[in-house]
Amino acid sequence: MIRLPSAIRPWALMLLMLAAATVLRGALDPVLGSRAPLLTYYPLTVFLALFAGPWPAAVSVILSALLSGLLFGPAGSVAEDAVALAIYVPANAVLIVLIARVRRAGEDARQRERAARDSETSGTAQRGLLEAALVSVDAGVHSWNPMTGEAQWDARMRSLFGFASDHPASHEALIARVHPDDRARVEAAVARATTADGPSRYSVEYRILRADGETRWISSTGFAVFDGDRLVRVVGTGRDVTERRRVEAALRDSEQRFATLAEGSPVLLWVNGPDGGEFVNRAFLEFAGVDSDQDVRGYDWSRYVHPEDRDEYVSAYRRAFAAQTRFTAEFRFRRHDGEYRWMRSDATPRFGDDGEFQGHVGATVDITERRNAEDALRVADRQKDEFLAMLAHELRNPLAPIRNASEVLALRYAGDPEAVVPIAMLRRQSEHLARLLDDLLDVTRIAQGRVALKQQPLEVGTVVGQAIETVRPLAEAKSQLLRLERDETPLYVSGDRTRLVQTVTNVLQNSVKFTQAGGEIVVAVRDAGPDLEMTVRDNGAGIRPELVPRVFELFVQSERTPDRSQGGLGIGLSVVKRLVEMHGGAVTLASGGEGRGTTVTIRLPRIDAPPILAKSPAAVTAARRVLVVDDSTDAADSLAMLLVLEGHEVSTAYSAAAALETAERVQPEIAFIDIGLPQMDGYEVARRLRASDRCRAIRLVALTGYGQPGDRAEARRAGFDHHLVKPADWESVGAILAESA
């Protein structure tokens, strides 16, 4: 269905109705003839004036006059046409004007009715909105006519001020409830708003005293209504803001406490936001030597950070800010006198009520003394290591000839029964002294992580057997029974043979030492699932219960007897614990108390048995040409005597120069060289021998009291093939001699 535009629709209606009226007049023509040619067009004008408007109606009058004259007028009667038109046109014009006025009046009435309905609807909506707004803010409404004294309160206003529903409303009753300390201020605010040239509005907060004795804070806003210069009414609202005032007071107290704490604290306190520094306390300003926090706003504070620390410190803080995490850093910060002090900053993220990250709150403290103490401690620790190394060297130098001499005596007087006891005593005590030196150095190296394990598959029985053989002479000297309990099935671990033998030996030595003569020591080895378990159990002196938790600490010992018969330095079990843990195991100690023995249990991860490798035939030591170089004649001569007794051809030299000359002349196969030679140390001797065409093939063995890892590395760089720590055990010397050239 075609829908015409609204502007065309009246004119289309006019043409349609004009055609209809013309057709109707034509249908009536046989009856009317030439009489009343405009008869059907009068209703047309009325219809169009009512429904199409005055202009389509007026145009239809003109068109209908033309059509009637052409189609229905009497032929040749011009006078009759003029008369008909003179009546038709004015009459229709009058009709059009009258109908237009009637239409306009009706439209005006309808518009007024719609406006009234809209106004009523709008007023109702506005009243609803006002009511909702007042309810949402929990506000009451009051009004007052100053001329008559008449006043009105709504229910919320009565509830707010504590008035009953039947209490008469008046301005004076409201003012009477205002706190006496605030009343004059409230009356003054209302008085200013109600003067003709005043602001016409007031806003004031005050306290009220309710009838029930409760004090509440009220926020009141109102306005004055004037008729010309005459005040006719005052309208206002009241809202309870007691909780807000309480929160504000608490916030002020909190801010005051923070300000007092911040300003009185010797710690440098600061608050950073997205753009950097926002607040620093007085201690911060005084430390930096600035008068205002404007000098350290943003990232301006970074210019006081030491240039070597600045980039890293600022970058670390920006990373913490981006991640919204805690921030901790140590850096150097310039004090007002120009000195850079070591500082530590710790900061915590801060968030707003909506959970939005706002920055950090931080504290910076001076740790210069602590850093100096740490530096001093590191220096002292290094000096301690150097002292221990020097002490070991100085003690090992005289120990080496003693041990060598004991081996010489053991070989020379092997069949003499009177020499067996003193020779065994000499060997036992020299070995004990060597172990004390090793433990003293090991505890330092292990604590600093400078001990590297040479791990390999090991059958635990051989490790335990070697440890038992080491301490058996000590146990036999006290007539103790040393017994091994183990299954026939071999058990394996991955470990460093030397360190594990040292571990078991230390535990056994403790048992021998603290078990009475004739006592019993049992070593048990068993499969413990994924682990294997080694237990050393004795029936000796035992340990007091309060000392058990501390036995693995450094230098912890039982109560010492005046005669020091038990000896020791209190470091053996500390070394045991650390070595076992380095192997991935654990060690525990249990004792029933004094006189009830001790049990030490070592657990290590067990591994499967490795493939069995064919054993190579034992090496036979052939006679060698050997050069011994040591500025200690006792050490050089005792080792030379031992080597001669083993059938080797030995030369000795007591200085570096003599060593170089003897090496060129004798051309030994092996040279044992002391490192601590005067004038020229053993490292330089080795380098010169390696540079000589005649001597570079000599196998060089460093024989020294210096046993730190750095000393071994230095020996390798100088050209040594082996490194032995004094006093060298004869097995290690024999193994080197047995090596093929």
Secondary structure, DSSP 8 states (H G I E B T S, - for coil): -----TTTHHHHHHHHHHHHHHHHHHHTHHHHTTS-TTTTHHHHHHHHHHHT-HHHHHHHHHHHHHHHHHHTS-TT-HHHHHHHHHHHHHHHHHHHHHHHHHHHHHHHHHHHHHHHHHHHHHHHHHHHHHHHHHHHTTEEEEEE-TTT--EEE-HHHHHHHT--TTS---HHHHHHHB-HHHHHHHHHHHHHHTSTTS-SEEEEEEEEE-TTS-EEEEEEEEEEEEETTEEEEEEEEEEE-HHHHHHHHHHHHHHHHHHHHHHH-SSEEEEEETTEEEEE-HHHHHHHT-SSGGGGSBTGGGGGB-HHHHHHHHHHHHHHHHHT--EEEEEEEE-TTS-EEEEEEEEEEEE-TT--EEEEEEEEEE-HHHHHHHHHHHHHHHHHHHHHHHHHHHHHHHHHHHHHHHHHHHHHTTT-HHHHHHHHHHHHHHHHHHHHHHHHHHHHHHHTT------EEEEHHHHHHHHHHHHHHHHHHTT-EEEEEE-SS--EEEE-HHHHHHHHHHHHHHHHHHS-TT-EEEEEEEEETTEEEEEEEE-SS---GGGGGGTTSTT--S---TT--S---S-HHHHHHHHHHHTT-EEEEEE-STTS-EEEEEEEEEE-----------------EEEEE-S-HHHHHHHHHHHHHTT-EEEEESSHHHHHHHHHHH--SEEEE-S--SSS-HHHHHHHHHH-TTTTTSEEEEEES--SHHHHHHHHHHT-SEEEESS--HHHHHHHHHS--
